[in-house]
């Protein structure tokens, strides 16, 4: 099963400093507009990314 935006975000956010893991701007930008608490909510994160991609 593919990872949703929430899983991709947290994998990137918690990566070790030496990791070269990246995420697309279409995931990073909308999530960075959320509050830190909202970033912990799977539905809010996935909705924000979906809305970003639709616009």
ZIVEN-V644796 format. One record per pair of residues at least 12 apart in sequence whose ideal C-beta (glycine too) atoms are under 10 Angstrom apart, sorted by the first residue. I is the first residue (numbers start at 1). J is the second residue. Records with the same first field share a line. If there is no record, write none. Layout:
I = J ; J
This chain:
4 = 27 ; 42 ; 45 ; 46 ; 49 ; 50
5 = 23 ; 24 ; 26 ; 27 ; 28 ; 30 ; 31 ; 42 ; 45 ; 46 ; 47 ; 48 ; 49 ; 50 ; 52 ; 53
6 = 27 ; 31 ; 39 ; 40 ; 41 ; 42 ; 43 ; 44 ; 45 ; 46 ; 48 ; 49
7 = 42 ; 45 ; 46
8 = 21 ; 23 ; 24 ; 27 ; 28 ; 31 ; 45 ; 49
9 = 23 ; 27 ; 28 ; 30 ; 31 ; 32 ; 34 ; 39 ; 42 ; 45 ; 46 ; 49
10 = 31 ; 39 ; 40 ; 42 ; 45
11 = 23
12 = 27 ; 28 ; 31
13 = 28 ; 31 ; 39
24 = 49 ; 53
25 = 52
26 = 49 ; 52 ; 53
27 = 45 ; 46 ; 48 ; 49 ; 52 ; 53
28 = 49 ; 52
29 = 48 ; 49 ; 52
30 = 45 ; 46 ; 47 ; 48 ; 49 ; 50 ; 51 ; 52 ; 53 ; 55
31 = 44 ; 45 ; 46 ; 48 ; 49 ; 52
32 = 48
33 = 48 ; 52
34 = 47 ; 48 ; 49
